[in-house]
Amino acid sequence: MKLGTIGSGKIVQEMLRAIEPIEEVTCVAAYSRKQETADALAGDFQIPKTYTSLEAFFSDEELDTVYIASPNKLHMKQALQALENKKHVICEKPFTPTAKEAKELKKAAKENNVFVFEAIPTLFLPNFIELSNHIERLGPIRLIQCNYSQYSSRYDQLKAGEVTNIFDPAFAGGALADINVYNLHFVLRLFGKPSEVVYKANLFENGVDTSGIALLSYPGFQASCVGSKDTAGENFVSIQGEDGYMYIKPGANGARSVKITIDGKTKDISVKQDRARLTYEFIHFNRIIQNNNREVFEELIDHTIAVAEVLEDARGQAGLS
């Protein structure tokens, strides 16, 4: 994989550190609107080429995969442009603001014989894969609780009158899209799309959701997903069945510890997970690309579309534009 990056924030730097041990993945180009920003990123991570023109960036023949970590509202346009230039795409969450756009990207990927993925690292962590193999031991599922609460310094900026992208409705920001999306991916990957979605949010005066609770209804059980950027809390996932329960910390964005309790006896079923969390997903994506595995691609993109549909439904209920 010959990778090019769009964006220069913390997640891009985390990604670049995560791919360093993967011999098959190399970053060969960085795009930024500002030359000095691109140069700084390239200097820190020994990236040989920089661009301030997207057209020139996408025309680079050495580049075969684009990693997009730009503001949410730009994902669709940039991903589509990359796909039309025959580049594979790995796009940060949330994938697109609407399910229609997610479906359009799936169509464009198929038409151009390339792949497009949403970057949700939890789904590829060894512990997530391991815990999915133990769900049946819990018996009929009745309740799921997810909490991902992380106080944001940008919330302080918001209260001071400075609106950053992550708290700007015009940039598809907010707690649901930025943080609760991890909970949605976690639950939907294990149990599929819910039959009903309810979202109750705490809204700031500019209309953005700074925290909220999404209730997902399934036949026979309920799942509550809490996402907060205006408070901190204990991050966890609890899956409760009639025969036992499972407790995962630090929840939907990490899954470093997995414990299962059956008949009052608790066992740690965590497996070795000693790589950076983003390393696992890039190994997985590279394998799909190299093997041209359309079946796994279809499964992943359909899951992404289902999450996009739930996000869109939830936003509409809370009056989020």
SVG drawing of the C-alpha trace seen along z (x, -y; Angstrom):
<svg xmlns="http://www.w3.org/2000/svg" viewBox="-39 -34 51 55">
<polyline fill="none" stroke="black" stroke-width="0.4" points="0.0,0.0 1.4,-3.4 -0.5,-5.8 -1.2,-9.5 -2.8,-11.6 -5.3,-14.4 -5.3,-16.2 -2.6,-16.9 -4.3,-16.6 -3.6,-14.3 -5.4,-11.3 -3.2,-11.6 -0.1,-11.6 -1.4,-8.6 -2.1,-6.8 1.4,-7.5 3.0,-6.1 0.7,-3.1 1.7,-2.1 5.5,-2.3 5.8,1.4 3.8,2.6 6.3,3.3 3.7,3.5 2.3,0.0 4.3,-3.2 3.2,-6.8 4.5,-8.5 2.6,-11.8 0.9,-14.4 -1.7,-16.9 -2.6,-20.1 -4.0,-23.4 -0.9,-25.1 2.6,-24.2 4.1,-24.8 1.6,-22.4 2.4,-19.7 6.1,-20.3 5.9,-19.9 4.1,-16.6 6.5,-15.3 9.5,-16.3 8.2,-14.6 7.4,-11.3 9.9,-11.3 7.2,-11.6 8.9,-12.2 6.2,-14.3 3.9,-17.1 0.9,-18.8 -1.3,-21.8 -3.3,-20.9 -5.8,-18.1 -5.8,-17.6 -2.0,-17.1 -2.2,-14.9 -4.8,-12.6 -2.8,-12.5 0.2,-11.0 0.6,-7.6 2.7,-6.2 -0.1,-6.8 -2.7,-3.9 -4.5,-4.6 -5.8,-7.8 -6.3,-8.3 -8.9,-11.1 -8.9,-12.8 -10.4,-16.2 -13.4,-17.9 -16.5,-15.7 -18.3,-17.6 -15.4,-17.2 -15.3,-13.4 -17.8,-12.8 -16.3,-15.2 -12.7,-14.1 -13.4,-10.4 -15.4,-10.5 -12.6,-12.4 -10.1,-9.9 -12.2,-6.9 -12.7,-8.5 -8.9,-8.7 -8.7,-5.0 -7.4,-5.3 -8.5,-3.1 -9.9,-5.2 -9.7,-4.9 -11.9,-7.5 -12.1,-8.6 -15.3,-8.4 -18.0,-9.5 -17.9,-8.2 -20.4,-10.7 -23.1,-13.0 -25.8,-11.0 -26.5,-7.4 -27.2,-8.4 -23.6,-9.7 -22.3,-6.5 -24.1,-4.5 -22.8,-6.7 -19.2,-6.0 -19.9,-2.3 -21.1,-2.6 -18.2,-4.7 -15.7,-2.2 -17.3,0.7 -17.4,-1.3 -13.7,-2.2 -12.6,1.3 -11.2,-0.1 -12.1,0.1 -13.4,-2.4 -13.3,-1.8 -14.4,-3.6 -11.6,-3.8 -13.1,-2.4 -10.2,-0.6 -12.2,1.2 -13.8,3.5 -10.4,5.0 -8.9,5.3 -8.1,8.8 -10.2,8.4 -13.3,7.3 -13.0,10.3 -12.5,12.5 -15.5,11.2 -17.7,11.6 -17.0,15.4 -18.4,15.5 -21.7,13.6 -23.7,16.8 -22.6,17.9 -24.6,15.0 -27.9,16.5 -30.7,14.3 -29.4,10.7 -31.6,8.3 -29.6,5.1 -26.5,3.4 -25.0,0.3 -22.3,-1.8 -20.6,-4.9 -18.0,-6.9 -17.6,-10.2 -14.5,-12.4 -14.5,-16.0 -13.2,-18.1 -10.9,-21.1 -12.7,-22.4 -15.9,-22.5 -14.2,-25.2 -13.5,-27.1 -17.1,-26.7 -18.3,-28.1 -15.8,-31.0 -17.4,-31.8 -14.9,-30.0 -16.6,-27.4 -14.2,-24.8 -15.1,-22.3 -15.9,-19.5 -18.7,-21.7 -19.9,-23.3 -23.2,-22.0 -22.0,-23.3 -19.1,-20.9 -21.3,-18.0 -19.8,-18.1 -21.2,-17.1 -21.0,-14.4 -23.1,-11.9 -20.9,-12.0 -17.5,-12.4 -17.7,-10.1 -21.0,-8.2 -20.4,-6.8 -17.9,-4.3 -20.7,-2.9 -23.0,-2.6 -20.4,-0.7 -19.7,1.6 -23.4,2.5 -24.3,2.8 -21.3,4.9 -22.3,7.4 -26.1,7.3 -26.9,5.6 -29.2,2.7 -31.8,1.9 -35.5,1.9 -35.9,-1.6 -33.6,-4.5 -34.3,-7.3 -31.8,-10.0 -32.0,-12.6 -29.3,-15.2 -28.0,-18.1 -27.8,-21.0 -25.6,-24.0 -27.0,-27.4 -25.6,-27.0 -27.6,-23.8 -24.8,-21.3 -25.1,-18.3 -22.4,-18.3 -23.7,-15.0 -26.6,-12.6 -28.1,-9.2 -29.1,-6.9 -31.5,-4.1 -31.4,-1.3 -34.3,1.2 -33.9,4.8 -36.4,7.7 -36.0,8.8 -33.5,6.3 -32.5,2.6 -29.1,0.9 -28.3,-2.5 -25.3,-4.4 -24.1,-7.4 -21.6,-9.8 -20.4,-13.0 -17.9,-15.7 -19.1,-18.0 -18.5,-15.6 -16.0,-12.9 -17.1,-9.5 -16.1,-5.8 -15.9,-4.4 -17.3,-0.8 -19.6,1.6 -21.8,4.0 -23.6,6.8 -26.2,8.5 -27.9,11.8 -30.1,14.2 -27.2,16.6 -24.4,14.0 -22.9,10.7 -19.7,9.3 -17.9,6.1 -15.5,4.4 -13.1,1.5 -12.4,-1.1 -15.4,-0.5 -16.1,-0.9 -12.9,-2.7 -10.2,-0.4 -11.6,2.9 -8.3,3.6 -10.0,5.7 -12.9,8.2 -14.4,10.1 -17.3,12.5 -19.4,13.6 -21.4,16.9 -23.1,18.4 -21.4,15.8 -17.9,16.7 -15.9,14.1 -13.2,14.9 -10.9,12.5 -11.0,13.6 -8.8,10.8 -6.2,11.7 -2.9,10.2 -3.3,6.8 0.1,5.1 0.1,3.1 -1.2,-0.5 -5.0,-0.4 -4.8,-1.8 -2.2,0.8 -4.7,3.7 -7.2,1.9 -4.4,1.0 -3.2,4.6 -6.7,5.7 -7.4,3.1 -4.1,3.8 -4.9,7.6 -8.3,6.9 -6.7,4.7 -3.9,7.1 -6.2,10.1 -8.9,8.2 -11.4,9.5 -14.7,8.1 -16.8,10.2 -15.2,8.8 -15.4,5.3 -19.1,5.6 -19.7,6.8 -17.7,3.8 -19.2,1.1 -22.8,2.4 -22.1,2.2 -20.8,-1.4 -24.0,-2.3 -26.2,-0.8 -24.4,-3.0 -24.8,-6.0 -28.5,-5.3 -28.8,-5.1 -26.7,-8.3 -29.0,-10.2 -32.1,-8.9 -30.8,-10.0 -29.7,-13.4 -33.1,-14.0 -34.9,-13.2 -32.7,-15.6 -33.3,-18.4 -29.6,-18.4 -28.9,-19.8"/>
</svg>
